[in-house]
Amino acid sequence: MKILGLDQNLGFNKKFKKVLLIKKPNHQNSNLALKSILEFFSNQIPKTISPILEDDLINLKSKLDIDLVIALGGDGTILHISHLFKNIPCPPILGFNFGTIGFLLPFPPIDYCNVIIKVLSGQINTEKRMRLNCSLLTNQNQPHSNSLLQLGAINEIHLHRSKCPHPIAINISIQEKLLTQALTDGLIIATPTGSTAYSCSAGGPILYPNMQNIVMTPICPQSLSFRPVVLPSDLKIKLTLDPSSRSTAELAIDGIPIKTIHPNQSIEIYRSNHPIQLFSPCSESSVNDSWINDLNLMLNFNKTYQPKLSNPPKT
């Protein structure tokens, strides 16, 4: 296999020793790519750099031993990787898009061996994306001691009414001061990355990806004046299910149901100390161009949809 730009004297970054490969499950093209990349590592990469698969994580002393993650999938694959490294630093992620949209996987599934070479030799930069933490609070308003209840999100944290037909009453506090009580179907707390996901569908604003802000977006509130709110990311948000709520609520992290929240229970949401790093083909000066292209090509931003005529006029 001939690798463009591969020099036998090319110096690889010594910090890369263990490389985790994660692919989209039950996907033929990502399966083939994984096989090719493993062969590439075996034949072309120094033995000091070891590729490992997700099933091998159980044999590691610590996930902190991982120096690089190569993702073969869609945005959901990146969310999965983020959850694998919740509450701890996440290794930089090199994403090849085998999904539908691929906001977080900027590299096409071609020529991946040359891209890997550039990453290992330090020729491609990373960009940081904020993550959120979520803690279930005890009755004394202290974070729960159970580490399973210390959760992290790259897109959004979502409290919703689940299967109940009635709205839920959520008391929203910022820095321990009550902002309002929301009677609503749910509430989304999103990162700038998540501002183009569920929050966007619910009417929230789109944020520039490297902004240090949090979006709070209500879902079908019973008030015309409750609009989405943009907050500084260094504030803590506490959500309490009011005792007057007629049902429990469901807590979801990046679209995954996590836990049932009962009346009088609270969760606290705050910025994580461990953002994720994504390798990007863009230089710092071209990030703006890339973001604009993503909005137009992936979201069809402000595109006018013309209705199809059942009987188009003859020309």
C-alpha positions in Angstrom: 0.0 0.0 0.0 1.5 3.3 -1.1 0.8 6.2 1.3 1.1 9.7 -0.1 3.5 11.8 1.8 4.8 8.9 3.9 8.5 9.3 4.5 10.4 6.6 6.3 12.1 9.3 8.4 8.7 11.0 9.2 8.6 11.7 13.0 5.5 10.6 14.7 4.3 12.4 17.8 5.6 10.3 20.7 2.5 11.0 22.8 0.5 8.7 20.5 1.0 5.2 21.9 -2.5 3.6 22.2 -5.1 4.4 19.5 -8.7 3.4 20.1 -10.7 2.4 17.0 -14.5 2.7 17.3 -16.9 2.1 14.5 -20.6 2.4 13.8 -22.2 -1.0 14.7 -23.7 -3.2 12.1 -22.5 -1.0 9.2 -20.8 -2.7 6.3 -18.7 0.2 5.0 -17.3 1.1 8.5 -16.5 -2.6 9.0 -14.4 -2.6 5.8 -12.7 0.6 6.8 -11.8 -0.8 10.2 -10.3 -3.8 8.6 -8.2 -1.7 6.2 -7.0 0.6 9.0 -5.9 -2.3 11.1 -4.0 -3.7 8.2 -2.5 -0.2 7.7 -1.3 0.0 11.3 0.2 -3.5 11.0 2.1 -2.8 7.8 2.9 0.9 7.9 2.9 2.3 11.5 5.7 1.8 14.0 5.0 -0.9 16.6 5.3 1.7 19.3 1.8 2.8 18.4 -0.8 0.1 19.2 -4.4 0.1 17.8 -7.0 -1.3 20.2 -10.7 -2.0 19.8 -13.6 -1.1 22.1 -13.8 -4.6 23.4 -10.2 -4.3 24.6 -11.0 -1.4 26.9 -11.8 -3.9 29.7 -8.2 -5.0 29.7 -6.8 -1.5 30.2 -5.9 -0.3 33.7 -7.3 3.1 32.8 -9.0 4.7 29.9 -6.6 7.6 30.5 -4.0 5.3 28.7 -5.7 6.0 25.4 -3.9 8.8 23.4 -6.1 9.0 20.3 -9.6 7.8 19.2 -10.4 7.1 15.5 -14.1 7.2 14.9 -15.8 5.5 11.9 -19.4 6.4 12.0 -21.8 9.3 12.4 -22.5 11.9 15.1 -23.9 9.2 17.3 -20.5 7.6 17.3 -19.0 10.8 18.7 -21.7 10.9 21.4 -20.9 7.3 22.3 -17.2 8.1 22.6 -17.9 11.1 24.8 -19.9 8.9 27.1 -17.1 6.3 27.3 -14.9 9.1 28.7 -17.4 10.9 30.9 -16.0 12.8 33.9 -12.4 12.2 32.6 -10.3 13.8 29.9 -11.3 12.5 26.5 -8.5 11.8 24.0 -8.6 13.8 20.8 -11.0 12.3 18.2 -10.3 11.8 14.5 -13.7 11.3 12.9 -14.4 9.8 9.5 -18.0 10.3 8.4 -20.0 7.1 7.7 -23.2 8.7 9.0 -26.0 10.8 7.6 -25.1 14.4 8.6 -21.7 14.2 10.3 -21.4 17.6 11.9 -18.7 16.2 14.2 -16.9 14.0 11.7 -15.3 16.4 9.2 -13.2 13.9 7.2 -14.8 11.9 4.4 -14.4 8.1 4.4 -11.7 8.2 1.7 -7.9 8.5 1.9 -8.1 7.8 5.7 -4.6 6.4 5.8 -3.0 9.7 4.7 -5.2 11.6 7.2 -4.0 9.3 10.0 -0.4 9.8 9.0 -0.9 13.6 9.2 -2.5 13.3 12.6 0.2 11.1 14.0 2.9 13.4 12.7 1.2 16.5 14.2 0.1 18.2 11.0 -3.6 18.5 11.8 -5.0 20.8 14.5 -7.8 20.1 17.0 -10.8 22.2 18.1 -12.4 22.0 21.5 -16.1 21.4 22.1 -17.7 22.1 25.4 -19.3 19.3 27.4 -21.9 19.6 30.3 -22.0 17.7 33.5 -25.2 16.8 35.3 -25.4 15.6 38.9 -28.4 14.3 40.8 -28.7 16.2 44.1 -29.5 14.8 47.5 -32.1 16.3 49.8 -29.3 18.5 51.2 -28.6 19.9 47.7 -25.3 18.1 47.5 -24.1 16.1 44.5 -25.0 12.4 44.9 -22.2 10.2 46.0 -23.1 7.6 43.4 -20.6 8.1 40.5 -23.2 6.6 38.1 -25.3 9.7 38.7 -22.5 12.1 37.6 -23.3 12.4 34.0 -21.9 14.2 30.9 -23.3 15.5 27.6 -21.8 16.9 24.5 -25.2 17.9 22.9 -27.8 18.4 25.6 -29.3 17.5 28.9 -33.1 17.1 28.6 -35.8 16.8 31.3 -39.2 15.9 29.8 -42.6 14.5 30.7 -42.0 11.2 29.0 -45.3 9.2 28.6 -47.4 11.4 30.8 -50.0 13.5 28.9 -49.7 16.4 31.5 -47.0 19.1 31.5 -44.5 19.0 34.3 -43.6 21.9 36.6 -39.9 22.6 36.7 -38.4 25.1 39.1 -35.4 26.7 37.4 -32.6 28.2 39.5 -29.4 29.9 38.3 -26.6 30.2 40.9 -29.1 29.2 43.6 -31.5 32.0 42.7 -34.9 31.0 41.4 -35.5 32.2 37.9 -38.9 30.9 37.2 -41.2 27.9 37.4 -41.9 26.5 34.0 -45.0 24.5 33.2 -43.9 22.7 30.1 -43.5 19.4 28.2 -39.7 19.6 28.9 -36.6 21.7 29.1 -33.4 21.4 27.1 -30.0 22.6 28.4 -27.7 22.5 25.4 -24.0 23.2 24.5 -23.1 25.2 21.4 -22.5 21.9 19.7 -26.0 20.8 20.7 -27.6 24.1 19.6 -27.9 22.6 16.1 -29.5 19.4 17.4 -32.7 18.9 19.6 -32.6 22.5 20.9 -32.7 23.8 17.3 -35.7 21.7 16.5 -37.5 23.1 19.6 -36.9 26.7 18.4 -33.6 27.4 20.2 -30.9 29.6 18.7 -27.8 28.3 16.8 -24.5 29.2 18.5 -21.1 29.4 17.1 -19.4 26.1 18.1 -16.5 27.6 20.2 -18.7 30.0 22.2 -18.6 29.6 25.9 -22.4 29.7 26.4 -25.3 27.4 27.4 -28.7 27.4 25.7 -31.9 26.8 27.8 -34.8 25.9 25.5 -38.3 25.1 26.7 -40.5 22.6 24.9 -44.1 23.7 24.4 -44.2 26.0 27.5 -47.6 27.1 28.7 -46.5 30.7 28.4 -45.9 32.8 25.3 -43.1 34.8 27.1 -40.9 31.9 28.0 -38.3 32.2 25.2 -35.0 30.3 24.8 -32.3 31.9 27.0 -28.5 32.0 26.3 -26.4 31.9 29.5 -22.7 32.1 30.3 -21.2 28.7 30.7 -19.7 29.3 34.1 -23.2 29.5 35.7 -24.7 26.5 37.5 -28.3 25.6 36.6 -30.5 23.7 39.1 -33.7 22.1 37.9 -36.2 20.8 40.5 -39.3 18.9 39.7 -41.9 20.8 41.7 -44.1 18.8 44.2 -47.1 20.1 42.3 -46.1 18.1 39.2 -48.7 15.5 38.4 -46.1 12.9 37.3 -42.5 12.1 37.3 -40.0 13.3 34.6 -37.4 11.6 32.6 -33.8 12.7 32.4 -32.1 12.1 29.1 -28.5 12.8 28.1 -27.7 13.2 24.4 -31.0 11.5 23.6 -30.4 8.5 25.9 -32.9 8.0 28.7 -31.0 7.9 32.0 -33.2 8.2 35.1 -36.7 8.9 36.3 -36.8 12.1 38.3 -39.5 12.3 41.1 -41.2 15.4 42.5 -38.9 17.3 44.8 -35.8 15.8 43.2 -33.2 18.2 41.7 -30.4 18.0 39.1 -27.6 20.4 38.8 -26.0 21.2 35.4 -22.7 22.9 34.9 -19.8 23.1 32.4 -17.5 20.1 32.4 -13.8 20.6 33.0 -13.1 18.2 30.2 -14.1 19.3 26.8 -13.7 17.0 23.8 -11.1 17.7 21.1 -11.9 17.0 17.5 -9.4 17.0 14.7 -10.3 19.4 12.0 -9.1 19.9 8.5 -9.6 23.7 9.0 -7.0 26.1 10.1 -7.9 28.6 12.7 -8.5 31.3 10.1 -10.9 29.1 8.1 -13.1 27.8 11.0 -15.7 30.5 10.2 -15.9 29.4 6.5 -16.3 25.7 7.6 -19.1 26.6 10.0 -21.0 28.6 7.4 -20.6 25.7 4.9 -21.9 23.2 7.4 -25.0 25.3 8.1 -25.8 25.6 4.4 -24.9 22.2 3.2 -26.0 20.1 6.2 -28.9 22.1 7.7 -30.1 23.8 4.5 -30.0 27.0 6.5 -32.9 29.4 5.6 -33.6 27.4 2.4 -37.0 28.1 0.9 -38.8 24.9 0.0 -40.9 25.2 -3.1 -44.1 23.1 -3.2 -44.1 20.5 -6.0 -46.9 21.0 -8.5 -49.1 18.0 -9.2 -49.6 19.1 -12.8 -46.7 21.2 -13.9 -47.5 23.6 -16.7 -46.5 22.6 -20.1 -43.8 24.6 -21.8 
